[in-house]
Amino acid sequence: MKQAIIILASTAFALGGPGAAAQDEPDEAEIGVVKIFSATYDRRGRNKGAGSGSGFVINDRGYIATNHHVVNGRTTIYVVPDGGSVSGAVAYGQSNATVIDADEELDIAILRVNDPSAFKPATLASVLPEKGKQVYAVGFPGSAEARDLATPILRVDATITTGVLSRKSYGPWTNSGKPLEQLQHSADVSWGNSGGPLKDECGRVIGINTEISLKAIGNNMTVVPGVNFASNISELFKILDVHGIEYSALDIPCLSTADQSAEDLVSIQRTLRWTLVSGAAALGALLFAGVMLLRRPRERVVQVVESYSHALRRSGQGERSTMRPAEQGRPQQGQQTRAPVRLIGRDSKGGEVRMDMDDSRLRRGVVVGRATSDRAFDIPDDSVSRAHAQFGLDGEKLTIKDLGSTNGTYVNGRKLKEHAPEAIRAGDEIKLGGVVISVR
């Protein structure tokens, strides 16, 4: 157990002894969460200790992130996805995963399960919520899991606790360890939560839960409530990059329910203002036209109404209603096409990627790649094929399809089938080889 006591002592969640085991919808928060059973046996096959921890799935190839101290020195490691079940004999006597990397000072480990088919990846985020925003700790606290050990079949059901992101800091887990980016939060955790994900309100992983805080009172230690620590997800990304392990991370801020409601309220207010202003103007024009009808010839009335219509079109308020449905989405003479889709991201070397696609181009199909026929959609990155993927419109739906690329096309971490269009929308993350872009 790690300790660094000055006034408050931060300590890693201890593994148990022998036999120890914005998000509106809880099931969203549980996606990608796994429980890790581990045990140590001597040369004679005698059990010298067992415990459990938490983790989360990085990608669809079976890579798992957890804490170093969850698997350190363990002879067997068995990983079960949330919602699964396993017998105690299998969980603590067999292995279905191997350790790929384990950094003791960063307290991060990467595993890989033998059969990834039952493991759904969690959504990762490279953008942290603001200080004070709600976060979720998801995992398997030992105090809650201990009662399950009495049953012959261990059922894996994650515990979710809520809190806020208290602050972001930088420092080592121990006095002599490597410094790293840390996230302090108030979501309740305990031993057994080690290695589990800290998630934002959108259910995206932003950190790896690692330590709780203890306070020294005489010769005793007591837990400090509401002061817990996770490593920033960016520390995991560095390790994944070193090993060349593929992952996807959204770089779009999470809008909480309150944030979204505020945006919706602003939109409604704007609509009401426009309706009131345009309605008053229309009523005024009609009243004026009525007066003119009594005093002037019909031609004058038509002129007044047409003048009002032209004024609305110049201000953009009446433009959409003057177009027939078949003409919408088709540029008019002298009118610039709009750009409904913007792709923003980074290539494999950290360079910015930005592309705008308007309706007319999308209806023809926009091919992106390393060397396309349209230089505006070239991505000079060796991980991208010459003609990698194609964006298009199916009615009003934005689509993407892989064109048989070498390194594949991924949407929110899921690999697409070749030449099979799939609908995408704003907020989705697209991965082309080593290039990660988001749809705006």
NORLINRA-V552623 format. One record per pair of residues at least 4 apart in sequence whose ideal C-beta (glycine too) atoms are under 7 Angstrom apart, sorted by sequence separation. I is the first residue (numbers start at 1). GAP is how many residues later the second one is. D is the distance in Angstrom with one decimal. If there is no record, write none. Layout:
# NORLINRA-V552623
[[I,GAP,D] [I,GAP,D]]
This chain:
# NORLINRA-V552623
[[5,4,3.6] [16,4,2.0] [26,4,6.5] [41,4,5.5] [42,4,5.0] [59,4,5.5] [66,4,4.8] [68,4,5.5] [80,4,4.5] [86,4,5.2] [87,4,6.8] [88,4,6.0] [89,4,5.3] [90,4,5.1] [129,4,3.7] [141,4,6.6] [142,4,5.9] [173,4,5.1] [189,4,3.9] [199,4,5.5] [200,4,5.3] [231,4,4.8] [233,4,6.6] [234,4,6.9] [236,4,6.2] [237,4,6.2] [238,4,6.8] [239,4,6.7] [255,4,4.3] [256,4,6.9] [257,4,6.2] [258,4,6.4] [259,4,6.6] [260,4,6.2] [261,4,6.2] [262,4,6.6] [263,4,6.4] [264,4,6.3] [265,4,6.3] [266,4,6.4] [267,4,6.4] [268,4,6.3] [269,4,6.3] [270,4,6.3] [271,4,6.2] [272,4,6.2] [273,4,6.1] [274,4,5.8] [275,4,5.6] [276,4,6.2] [277,4,6.3] [278,4,6.1] [279,4,6.2] [280,4,6.2] [281,4,6.3] [282,4,6.4] [283,4,6.3] [284,4,6.2] [285,4,6.1] [286,4,6.4] [287,4,6.7] [288,4,6.3] [289,4,6.3] [291,4,6.4] [292,4,4.7] [296,4,3.8] [298,4,6.5] [299,4,6.4] [300,4,6.6] [301,4,6.6] [302,4,6.1] [303,4,6.3] [304,4,6.7] [305,4,6.5] [306,4,6.4] [307,4,6.5] [308,4,6.7] [309,4,6.5] [310,4,6.4] [311,4,6.6] [318,4,6.0] [323,4,4.6] [331,4,5.4] [346,4,5.6] [347,4,4.7] [357,4,5.3] [358,4,7.0] [359,4,6.2] [360,4,7.0] [362,4,6.0] [368,4,6.5] [384,4,5.0] [393,4,6.9] [405,4,6.0] [410,4,6.2] [416,4,6.6] [424,4,4.6] [4,5,6.0] [15,5,6.7] [23,5,4.9] [41,5,6.4] [58,5,4.2] [66,5,6.6] [86,5,4.7] [103,5,5.2] [140,5,5.2] [172,5,3.6] [199,5,6.1] [216,5,6.0] [217,5,5.9] [240,5,4.4] [255,5,4.8] [296,5,6.9] [312,5,4.7] [313,5,5.3] [323,5,5.4] [346,5,6.6] [357,5,5.3] [361,5,5.2] [367,5,4.9] [372,5,5.4] [379,5,4.9] [393,5,6.3] [394,5,5.1] [410,5,5.3] [411,5,6.2] [431,5,5.2] [3,6,5.0] [4,6,5.7] [23,6,4.5] [41,6,5.8] [42,6,5.5] [58,6,6.7] [71,6,5.6] [80,6,5.2] [113,6,6.1] [129,6,6.8] [148,6,5.9] [172,6,5.8] [199,6,5.7] [200,6,5.3] [312,6,3.2] [313,6,5.2] [331,6,4.5] [346,6,6.4] [347,6,5.6] [372,6,5.7] [393,6,6.9] [402,6,6.6] [410,6,6.9] [416,6,5.8] [41,7,6.4] [57,7,5.9] [58,7,5.6] [102,7,4.1] [148,7,6.6] [172,7,5.0] [199,7,6.6] [214,7,4.5] [215,7,5.4] [240,7,5.3] [346,7,6.3] [371,7,6.4] [391,7,6.9] [392,7,5.1] [402,7,3.9] [408,7,5.1] [409,7,4.8] [429,7,6.5] [430,7,5.1] [3,8,5.1] [39,8,6.0] [40,8,4.6] [78,8,6.9] [101,8,6.7] [171,8,5.4] [172,8,7.0] [197,8,4.3] [198,8,5.7] [214,8,6.7] [292,8,5.4] [293,8,5.2] [345,8,4.8] [370,8,6.6] [2,9,5.7] [40,9,5.0] [55,9,4.8] [56,9,5.7] [101,9,4.7] [170,9,6.0] [198,9,3.8] [214,9,6.1] [215,9,5.1] [292,9,5.1] [309,9,6.3] [313,9,6.4] [357,9,5.2] [368,9,4.5] [370,9,6.1] [391,9,5.4] [400,9,6.9] [429,9,5.4] [430,9,6.7] [1,10,5.5] [2,10,4.6] [39,10,6.9] [55,10,5.8] [99,10,6.2] [100,10,4.5] [214,10,6.5] [344,10,5.3] [367,10,6.6] [369,10,6.6] [370,10,6.5] [1,11,6.2] [39,11,4.0] [55,11,3.6] [100,11,6.4] [170,11,5.6] [171,11,6.5] [197,11,6.8] [198,11,5.5] [212,11,6.1] [213,11,4.1] [343,11,7.0] [366,11,5.9] [368,11,6.2] [370,11,6.6] [389,11,5.7] [390,11,5.4] [400,11,6.9] [411,11,6.3] [428,11,4.9] [38,12,6.7] [54,12,6.9] [78,12,6.6] [99,12,5.8] [100,12,5.4] [170,12,6.8] [237,12,6.8] [289,12,4.9] [292,12,6.0] [343,12,4.5] [389,12,6.5] [427,12,6.6] [1,13,4.8] [38,13,5.9] [53,13,5.9] [78,13,5.0] [98,13,6.7] [168,13,6.9] [169,13,4.9] [185,13,6.3] [195,13,6.2] [196,13,5.0] [355,13,7.0] [389,13,5.4] [390,13,5.9] [411,13,6.0] [426,13,5.4] [38,14,6.9] [53,14,6.3] [97,14,4.5] [98,14,5.8] [213,14,4.2] [342,14,5.3] [370,14,4.7] [389,14,5.8] [402,14,4.7] [404,14,5.0] [425,14,6.8] [426,14,6.3] [37,15,5.1] [64,15,6.0] [97,15,6.3] [144,15,5.2] [168,15,6.0] [169,15,6.2] [183,15,6.4] [194,15,6.7] [213,15,6.9] [289,15,5.3] [369,15,5.8] [370,15,6.4] [371,15,4.5] [372,15,6.0] [388,15,6.2] [401,15,7.0] [404,15,6.7] [424,15,5.9] [36,16,6.3] [76,16,7.0] [78,16,5.8] [97,16,4.6] [193,16,5.1] [194,16,6.7] [212,16,5.2] [288,16,6.2] [289,16,5.8] [341,16,4.4] [369,16,5.5] [370,16,5.1] [387,16,5.1] [389,16,6.7] [402,16,5.1] [403,16,6.9] [412,16,5.8] [35,17,6.1] [36,17,4.8] [53,17,3.3] [76,17,6.4] [78,17,6.1] [79,17,6.1] [96,17,5.7] [97,17,6.8] [167,17,4.9] [211,17,7.0] [339,17,4.2] [369,17,5.1] [388,17,4.5] [402,17,6.9] [411,17,5.8] [412,17,5.5] [36,18,6.8] [76,18,6.1] [77,18,5.3] [78,18,5.4] [79,18,4.8] [96,18,5.2] [140,18,6.3] [141,18,5.6] [165,18,6.3] [166,18,4.3] [211,18,4.3] [339,18,6.6] [340,18,6.8] [369,18,4.5] [401,18,5.9] [35,19,6.3] [36,19,5.2] [76,19,4.6] [139,19,6.3] [140,19,6.6] [166,19,5.6] [209,19,7.0] [210,19,5.9] [285,19,6.7] [339,19,4.8] [340,19,6.2] [369,19,4.0] [401,19,6.0] [411,19,6.1] [77,20,4.9] [138,20,5.3] [139,20,6.6] [165,20,5.4] [166,20,5.8] [189,20,5.4] [210,20,5.9] [285,20,6.5] [338,20,5.9] [367,20,5.3] [368,20,6.0] [385,20,4.0] [389,20,4.8] [401,20,4.3] [33,21,6.8] [34,21,4.8] [164,21,6.7] [209,21,4.7] [210,21,5.6] [337,21,4.1] [338,21,6.7] [341,21,6.8] [368,21,5.8] [385,21,5.2] [388,21,6.8] [401,21,6.8] [410,21,3.9] [34,22,6.4] [138,22,5.4] [163,22,5.1] [164,22,5.4] [190,22,6.9] [208,22,5.5] [337,22,6.1] [355,22,5.7] [399,22,4.3] [400,22,6.1] [33,23,5.5] [34,23,6.3] [163,23,3.4] [183,23,6.9] [189,23,6.2] [207,23,3.4] [208,23,4.8] [285,23,4.3] [337,23,5.2] [367,23,5.0] [368,23,6.9] [399,23,6.3] [409,23,5.8] [32,24,4.8] [136,24,5.7] [137,24,4.9] [163,24,3.3] [183,24,4.6] [207,24,6.0] [366,24,6.6] [383,24,5.5] [399,24,5.5] [400,24,5.4] [32,25,4.4] [162,25,5.7] [207,25,5.7] [365,25,5.3] [366,25,4.5] [398,25,6.9] [399,25,6.8] [136,26,5.7] [161,26,4.7] [207,26,5.5] [353,26,6.0] [366,26,7.0] [397,26,4.7] [398,26,5.5] [407,26,3.9] [161,27,4.2] [206,27,5.3] [365,27,4.6] [394,27,6.6] [398,27,6.6] [71,28,5.8] [134,28,6.2] [135,28,5.9] [161,28,6.9] [205,28,5.9] [208,28,6.5] [18,29,6.8] [135,29,6.4] [331,29,6.2] [362,29,6.2] [392,29,6.9] [20,30,6.7] [34,30,6.1] [36,30,5.7] [72,30,6.6] [134,30,5.8] [135,30,5.1] [329,30,4.8] [362,30,5.7] [363,30,5.3] [400,30,6.6] [18,31,5.9] [19,31,6.0] [20,31,4.9] [21,31,4.8] [71,31,6.6] [133,31,6.4] [362,31,4.5] [17,32,7.0] [18,32,5.3] [20,32,6.1] [38,32,6.7] [79,32,6.6] [132,32,5.4] [133,32,5.5] [198,32,4.3] [347,32,6.5] [38,33,5.7] [40,33,6.3] [64,33,6.7] [132,33,6.8] [348,33,5.5] [36,34,5.7] [40,34,5.6] [41,34,4.6] [68,34,4.8] [77,34,6.6] [79,34,5.3] [131,34,5.9] [347,34,4.4] [357,34,6.1] [16,35,4.9] [36,35,6.9] [39,35,6.4] [40,35,5.0] [68,35,6.1] [348,35,5.2] [15,36,3.2] [16,36,6.9] [38,36,3.9] [39,36,6.2] [68,36,5.1] [129,36,5.5] [131,36,6.1] [39,37,4.9] [81,37,5.8] [173,37,6.9] [15,38,6.6] [38,38,6.5] [69,38,6.1] [71,38,5.3] [81,38,5.3] [173,38,6.7] [38,39,5.1] [68,39,4.7] [70,39,6.8] [189,39,5.1] [278,39,5.5] [67,40,5.1] [68,40,6.1] [71,40,6.9] [128,40,6.9] [186,40,4.1] [36,41,6.6] [37,41,4.5] [67,41,6.8] [68,41,4.7] [187,41,6.7] [50,42,4.8] [67,42,6.3] [186,42,7.0] [36,43,5.4] [65,43,6.9] [66,43,5.3] [184,43,6.7] [185,43,5.7] [274,43,6.6] [389,43,6.0] [388,44,5.1] [34,45,5.2] [35,45,5.2] [65,45,6.0] [66,45,6.6] [184,45,5.7] [185,45,6.6] [34,46,6.5] [64,46,7.0] [183,46,6.9] [204,46,6.2] [34,47,5.3] [63,47,6.1] [64,47,4.2] [143,47,5.4] [145,47,5.8] [182,47,5.4] [183,47,4.7] [34,48,6.6] [64,48,7.0] [141,48,6.6] [142,48,6.3] [182,48,7.0] [384,48,5.3] [33,49,4.5] [63,49,5.4] [64,49,6.5] [141,49,4.3] [142,49,4.7] [182,49,6.1] [183,49,5.7] [384,49,4.5] [62,50,5.2] [135,50,5.3] [137,50,3.7] [142,50,3.5] [182,50,6.5] [204,50,6.5] [383,50,3.1] [62,51,4.3] [136,51,6.3] [137,51,6.9] [141,51,4.6] [180,51,5.8] [181,51,3.6] [383,51,3.7] [384,51,5.8] [30,52,5.0] [135,52,5.8] [137,52,5.0] [140,52,4.9] [141,52,5.2] [202,52,3.9] [381,52,6.5] [383,52,6.7] [39,53,4.4] [139,53,6.7] [140,53,7.0] [181,53,5.9] [201,53,5.4] [379,53,6.9] [381,53,6.3] [37,54,3.9] [39,54,6.9] [62,54,2.9] [139,54,4.0] [181,54,6.0] [200,54,4.5] [381,54,5.4] [15,55,6.8] [37,55,5.8] [61,55,5.7] [180,55,5.0] [201,55,4.7] [60,56,6.4] [137,56,6.2] [379,56,5.7] [12,57,5.3] [62,57,6.0] [139,57,2.8] [341,57,6.2] [138,58,5.7] [137,59,6.7] [138,59,5.5] [60,61,5.5] [137,61,5.7] [138,61,6.1] [57,62,4.8] [59,62,5.3] [57,63,6.4] [58,63,6.5] [91,63,5.9] [135,63,5.7] [136,63,4.5] [57,64,4.7] [88,64,6.9] [135,64,6.6] [57,65,5.6] [87,65,6.4] [135,65,6.0] [56,66,4.6] [87,66,5.8] [88,66,5.9] [107,66,5.6] [105,67,7.0] [134,67,5.2] [85,68,5.3] [86,68,5.5] [133,68,6.9] [85,69,6.4] [85,70,4.7] [139,70,6.5] [85,71,6.4] [129,71,4.9] [84,72,5.0] [105,72,4.0] [106,72,5.8] [137,72,5.7] [83,73,6.5] [105,73,4.2] [82,74,5.7] [106,74,5.5] [82,75,6.9] [122,75,6.2] [125,75,6.2] [80,76,4.8] [82,76,4.6] [128,78,5.5] [125,79,3.7] [123,80,6.5] [124,80,6.4] [125,80,6.6] [123,81,4.6] [124,81,5.0] [125,81,5.5] [123,82,6.9] [353,82,6.0] [122,83,5.1] [353,84,5.6] [34,85,6.9] [54,85,3.3] [54,86,5.2] [348,86,3.1] [347,87,6.8] [348,87,6.4] [32,88,5.9] [52,88,6.4] [347,88,4.8] [31,89,6.1] [32,89,5.4] [33,89,7.0] [32,90,2.5] [345,90,6.4] [346,90,6.1] [31,91,5.8] [345,91,5.0] [345,92,3.1] [52,93,6.9] [344,93,6.3] [345,93,5.9] [343,94,4.6] [344,94,6.0] [12,95,6.6] [343,96,6.4] [344,96,5.9] [341,98,6.7] [342,98,4.2] [108,100,6.4] [107,103,5.4] [33,105,5.1] [35,105,4.9] [33,106,6.8] [29,107,4.9] [30,108,6.1] [126,108,7.0] [29,109,5.5] [124,109,6.2] [22,112,5.8] [23,113,6.2] [21,121,6.6] [35,121,4.8] [20,122,5.7] [134,122,6.6] [108,123,6.4] [124,123,6.3] [126,123,4.2] [133,123,6.5] [21,124,4.0] [70,124,5.2] [124,124,6.6] [125,124,6.1] [126,124,6.9] [127,124,5.4] [21,125,6.4] [33,125,4.9] [69,125,6.5] [70,125,4.8] [106,125,6.7] [124,125,4.3] [125,125,4.9] [126,125,4.9] [127,125,6.6] [129,125,5.9] [16,126,4.9] [20,126,6.9] [127,126,5.2] [21,127,5.9] [67,127,4.6] [108,127,6.4] [123,127,6.6] [21,128,5.2] [30,128,5.0] [67,128,3.9] [108,128,6.1] [66,129,3.1] [106,129,5.9] [110,129,6.4] [125,129,7.0] [19,130,5.6] [29,131,5.4] [108,131,6.2] [21,133,6.6] [26,134,5.6] [103,136,6.8] [54,138,6.8] [101,138,6.0] [53,139,6.5] [54,139,5.6] [52,140,6.1] [54,140,6.3] [55,140,4.6] [56,140,6.9] [53,141,4.4] [54,141,5.0] [55,141,6.6] [56,141,4.4] [67,141,6.8] [53,142,4.8] [54,142,3.0] [101,142,6.2] [65,143,6.3] [67,143,5.8] [100,143,6.7] [56,149,5.9] [36,159,6.8] [248,162,6.0] [33,163,6.6] [33,164,6.4] [248,164,6.9] [248,165,4.5] [4,170,5.8] [29,170,5.6] [2,171,6.0] [4,171,5.8] [65,171,5.6] [2,172,5.8] [31,172,6.5] [29,174,5.0] [16,175,6.4] [28,175,4.0] [252,175,5.8] [13,176,6.9] [15,176,6.7] [16,176,7.0] [23,176,6.9] [13,177,6.4] [14,177,4.8] [13,178,4.0] [22,178,6.2] [23,178,5.6] [13,179,6.6] [22,179,1.3] [23,179,6.6] [250,179,4.9] [13,180,5.7] [22,180,5.4] [23,180,4.4] [13,181,4.1] [248,181,5.4] [12,182,6.5] [63,182,5.6] [248,183,5.0] [252,186,5.3] [58,187,6.9] [59,187,5.6] [249,187,6.9] [251,187,5.9] [59,188,5.5] [248,188,6.2] [250,188,6.5] [58,189,5.3] [12,198,6.2] [12,199,5.5] [13,199,6.4] [11,200,6.1] [10,201,4.5] [11,201,6.3] [10,203,5.3] [11,203,5.4] [9,204,6.8] [8,205,5.0] [9,205,4.3] [8,206,7.0] [8,207,5.6] [9,207,6.2] [5,211,5.4] [9,212,6.8] [8,216,6.0] [10,219,6.2] [22,232,6.1] [24,233,6.4] [22,234,4.7] [22,235,6.4] [123,289,6.6] [123,290,6.8] [121,292,4.8] [60,353,6.7] [59,354,6.2] [60,354,6.6] [60,355,6.7]]
